[in-house]
Amino acid sequence: MSSRPTASADLAWSLIWIVFGAAVFYGAWTMDRLTALNINPYTAPGLVPGALSIGLIVLGIVLLVRSFRPQRYGGATPMQVATPRLLLALALCLAYGVGLVGRGLPFWLTTALFVFASILVFRWPEHRVNGTLVRGAITALLCAVGTAAGVTVVFQEVFLVRLP
């Protein structure tokens, strides 16, 4: 049995993400830019939500295109495939947001741990089957270090946000 969601689920979710991204972009675009306060344009309140909304729209379009590709799907329903992974993602995010951030460890380290654990956990079955566990762990570590460094630098130096 394949663990891929159906094409109709991909189509429906792609449209939901595109509409949601467009709504967030509209909200970000209409936010007050605080020009009367002469603030740096990189610190405008709608900048980060606007950038994230563009990412949601782009990824929604990718999912939309994928929904039209002819592929063989297994008999699993999208909920049978998505629910365990969704709960695992929720647990990882809660562990990161509630258990790690602001608890004494530097932000870059907690972010690296979160990204490393997320990649390793979600890719573990594939690496186990292919016999590439060490390679997968090294790749996860490199991605984690790069993500933590990138996020830290962008938020502290570009957006001037003090991180916990």
C-alpha positions in Angstrom: 0.0 0.0 0.0 1.3 3.4 -1.0 1.4 6.2 1.6 0.7 8.9 -0.9 -2.5 11.0 -0.6 -5.0 10.9 -3.5 -4.8 13.3 -6.4 -8.2 14.8 -5.3 -6.9 15.4 -1.8 -3.8 17.2 -3.3 -6.1 19.3 -5.5 -8.4 20.3 -2.6 -5.5 21.1 -0.2 -3.7 23.0 -2.9 -6.6 25.3 -3.4 -7.0 25.8 0.4 -3.4 26.7 0.7 -3.5 29.1 -2.2 -6.6 30.9 -0.9 -5.2 31.0 2.6 -1.9 32.4 1.3 -3.7 35.0 -0.7 -5.7 36.1 2.3 -2.6 36.4 4.5 -0.9 38.3 1.8 -3.8 40.7 1.5 -3.8 41.2 5.3 0.0 41.8 5.3 -0.3 44.2 2.4 -3.0 46.3 4.1 -1.2 46.5 7.5 0.0 49.9 8.7 3.6 50.3 7.6 4.3 52.8 10.3 5.9 55.3 7.9 4.9 58.2 10.2 7.3 56.8 12.8 10.1 56.7 10.3 10.9 53.1 11.0 13.2 50.9 8.9 11.2 49.3 6.0 12.6 45.9 6.9 10.9 46.1 10.3 7.4 46.9 8.9 4.8 44.7 10.6 3.5 43.0 7.5 6.8 42.1 6.0 7.3 38.6 7.5 3.6 37.5 7.1 3.7 38.7 3.5 6.9 36.7 2.7 5.4 33.6 4.4 2.2 34.0 2.4 4.1 34.1 -0.8 5.7 30.8 0.2 2.3 29.3 1.0 1.0 30.4 -2.4 4.0 29.0 -4.3 3.9 25.7 -2.4 0.1 25.5 -3.0 0.7 25.9 -6.7 3.4 23.1 -6.6 0.8 20.9 -4.9 -1.8 21.9 -7.5 0.5 20.9 -10.3 1.3 17.7 -8.6 -2.3 16.8 -8.3 -2.6 16.7 -12.1 0.4 14.4 -12.6 -0.7 10.9 -13.4 0.4 8.6 -10.6 -0.7 5.4 -9.0 -2.1 5.9 -5.5 -2.6 3.2 -3.0 -5.9 2.5 -1.4 -5.2 4.6 1.7 -7.4 7.6 2.4 -5.6 11.0 2.9 -6.7 10.9 6.6 -5.1 7.5 7.1 -1.9 8.7 5.7 -1.9 12.2 7.2 -3.1 11.7 10.8 -0.1 9.9 12.4 2.3 12.3 10.7 0.3 15.3 11.7 0.2 14.2 15.3 4.0 13.6 15.2 4.6 17.0 13.7 2.3 18.6 16.4 4.3 16.8 19.1 7.6 18.0 17.7 6.4 21.5 17.4 5.0 21.6 20.9 8.3 20.1 22.2 10.2 22.9 20.4 7.9 25.8 21.2 6.9 24.9 24.8 9.7 22.6 25.9 12.9 24.1 24.4 12.6 27.7 23.3 13.3 30.1 26.2 14.3 27.4 28.6 18.0 28.3 29.0 19.4 26.9 25.7 20.3 29.4 23.0 17.8 29.8 20.2 20.1 28.6 17.5 20.7 25.3 19.4 17.0 24.7 20.1 16.3 25.4 16.4 19.0 23.0 15.3 17.8 20.3 17.6 14.2 20.7 16.3 15.1 20.6 12.7 17.5 17.7 13.2 14.9 15.7 15.0 12.1 16.5 12.6 14.1 15.5 9.5 15.4 12.4 11.2 12.0 11.3 12.4 10.1 11.9 9.2 12.8 10.3 7.0 13.7 7.4 9.3 11.5 4.8 7.5 12.9 5.6 4.1 16.5 5.6 5.3 16.0 2.4 7.2 14.6 0.6 4.1 17.4 2.0 1.9 20.2 1.3 4.4 21.2 5.0 4.5 20.7 5.8 8.2 24.2 7.4 8.7 23.9 9.4 5.5 20.4 10.5 6.5 21.6 11.6 9.9 24.5 13.6 8.4 22.2 15.2 5.9 19.7 16.1 8.8 22.6 17.5 10.8 23.8 19.7 7.9 20.3 20.9 7.2 19.7 21.6 10.9 22.9 23.7 11.3 22.2 25.6 8.1 18.7 26.3 9.1 19.5 27.4 12.6 22.3 29.7 11.4 20.2 31.2 8.6 17.2 31.8 10.8 19.3 33.3 13.6 21.2 35.7 11.3 18.1 36.8 9.3 16.0 37.5 12.4 18.8 39.2 14.4 20.6 41.1 11.7 17.9 41.8 9.1 14.7 42.0 11.1 16.4 43.2 14.2 14.5 40.7 16.4 16.0 39.7 19.7 15.8 35.9 19.9 15.3 34.1 23.2 
